[in-house]
Amino acid sequence: MEAAVVTASHGAMGSLIAKLGDLLTAEYKLLKGAKGQILFLKAELESMHVFLKKISDTEQPDEQDKCWAKEVRELSYDIEDSVSEFMLRVEHKSSYKPHGFMGFINRSTKLLTTMNIRHDIAKEFEGLKVRVVEVRERRMRYQQTNDVAPRTTNTTIDLRLLAMYAEASGLVGMDGPTDELIQLMGGEDELMVLSIVGFGGLGKTTLANEIYCKLQGEFQCRAFVSVSQKPNIRKLLRTMLSQVGFVAPMDTNMEIWEETEFISALRKFLLKQRYLIVIDDIWEAFAWDIIRCALPESINGSRVLITTRIETVARGCCAKNIECVYKMKALSDQDSRSLFFKRIFGSEDGCPPYLKETCMLYLGIYPEDYTIEKNDLTRRWIAEDTNCNGEVMSCKVHDMMLDLILHKSQEENFVTVIDDIQDMTGQQDKIHRLSLSLGGTVGDRVAGCVQLSQTRTLAIFGTSSYLPPFQLFKYLRVLGIEITVQSYPPLLLDFTEIHHLFQLRYLKIVAKGHEVVLPSKIGSMQQLETFEINATIKLSKGQSFRELPSDIVHLSRLSHLIIPYDIILPNGIDIPWTQVLKGSWRWIIQLHNLYDLHLFVKQVLEEDVGILAQLPSVINLELFIKGTPEDKIIIHGSGFPVLKHFQFSCSRISCLAFVAGAMPKLEIKLELRFNARGWDRYGAAPTGTEHLSSLREIYVCIGGT
């Protein structure tokens, strides 16, 4: 059976048809007239879905076909929003079942309310049927041919796809260039600058990374940084400082440093070091002119490797050694195609074409040079009924590939990317997914001028603390806010209005140095699957900080809860996670769908481990204990039924033992990190790992200080 997913080329059609089928079941008890209308809609939409599949396989479709396909996609989004709202309203009314006389009154009231809902939905489907008929008749009026043009067989691969071969290209002709450049980098003790030059997507970054990985052990310190078309020199210099191992003195606030202070700190730190620095993707000479000021020309055998598309920049960086400019050669089109699909989907046949396109276009949500974490991307996909599998843990999108993605996203009206909030006023199409990369102060009036009620994803990145009015969004499924600059004093970010987002499935708030005001109750957000926050939390009622809304334990679909270590538990009597006491986290076993859990605690008792062992769905568990456990930590055979990955970290270990039958599904990896000093006083090494019968890999890191 074909997956019921949302895609770029088919819109919400697959998901919609599946939901219409669900509505016909006895659970929803529709009125007779509504059932007939749903059957009609389902039949019509299935025919339209076939058309969308055909046109998505057509390389150069007719303009009229493209126009109708766009109209059908927009129709599918509108109808799916209405259907989802109705289904959730019925489910909500059916979930509460009081008893006694008041129960009778409440059930009678609910019956009248539910009947009203069903009459409303019957009227709604009557209107939707009219819209579908109008779209069909418009197609028939202007149709010149009954069939979409056949798919052409001569396929030309855009060379911009070469940008995605990244590390996989090491399998295609990388050994020769790598060895040649390594040999070129040898010898002299003076600082040497080398450049790799070639047009976008040839593998310059991959080649530089190969060399960096092979040679990094020969240098005392190293850094690998990307410049890009719009360089943030201050951020780049700070990243270099961090990577080479610089630690700022106590009470130093690097947030207020100017570029000159970063340059001075780098020069002083690197002066007596043998360093290896890779400066990736330089576009203009002025960026290199600033960066080179931070690189002392000492006689320690240091090396700087640069990648660029522009030969004059490459030569300018290597003015003293013009022979140190290496020109890249292109791969064949066939190799580029194979590497692209292997890199993204594991093989050329690993993912249906329409899903390949959808998953690729969703990357346009993220800004240039953003490190995209696999888990974060997957959770967003799932929240939008779009899912692609893969083994890559994180990635960055090449700027040429990003240009292609954004062009295609605009053509399909899949993702709308805004860098200047004023640009929103010119938006003509409905916005389904909105990505804002903002800086500075932004006014609320602009957002109010645009229709946002049907937006499904809102992603905000950048330095601005602007939040659009959440009441403008009705059908939002994904909300991600990532503010990259801390505020002194902390700014207040108001999220109290998100409680009405009844379809929200994914919520991520990253705003270090800011105070985030959450609603005191979020129980109405029953669809929420992912909740991640990294900020100071404040509830809308009262002045309590670091406290989650108390009714979060009633979110039955919550699968991913990612919060700071010092958050107060919902019913833990003001017991923070860093001071876990007996019974304080018993509430967590109510999260039956939770399968990824990270805990940072000061203390763990044997009973606490027993509580965690009852979680039926946890696949990945990472347990970090800051102190020395008072109790023995014994993993019995009756718990953790589906756990596949377990990471245990402890500053001082007392006793960790695995009993026969423990963690029967633990197969991917067991990671143990602890300090062995004082075993004679605190305990002994972990025991019983031989009982982990399914385990394929074990990693142990032992300290001694």
Secondary structure, DSSP 4 states (H G I P E B T S, - for coil): ------BTTTBTHHHHHHHHHHHTSGGG---HHHHHHHHHHHHHHHHHHHHHHHHHT-SS--HHHHHHHHHHHHHHHHHHHHHHHHHHHHHHHHH----HHHHHHHHHHHHHHHHHHHHHHHHHHHHHHHHHHHHHHHHHHH-S-SSPPPPPS-----GGGGGG-GGGGGGTT-HHHHHHHHHHT-S-SS-EEEEEE-STTSSHHHHHHHHHHHHGGGSSEEEEEE--SS--HHHHHHHHHHHHT--PPTT--GGG--HHHHHHHHHHHHTTS-EEEEEEEE-SHHHHHHHGGGS---SS--EEEEEES-HHHHHHHTTT-GGGEEE--PPPHHHHHHHHHHHHHSSTTSS-HHHHHHHHHHGGGSPTT--EEHHHHHHHHHHTT--------EE---HHHHHHHHHHHHHHT--EEESSGGGGGG--S--SEEEEEE-S---SHHHHTS--TT--EEEEEES------GGG-SS--EEEEEE-S--SSPPEEE-GGGGG-TT--EEEEEEEEEEEEE-S--TT-TT--EEEEEEEEEESSSS-BSB--GGGGG-TT--EEE--TTPBPTTSSS-BGGG--TTTTGGGGG-TT--EEEEEES---HHHHHHHTT-SS--EEEEEESS--SS-EEE-TTS-TT--EEEEEESS---EEE-TT-STT--SEEEEEEE-TTHHHH----B-GGG-TT---EEEEEE--
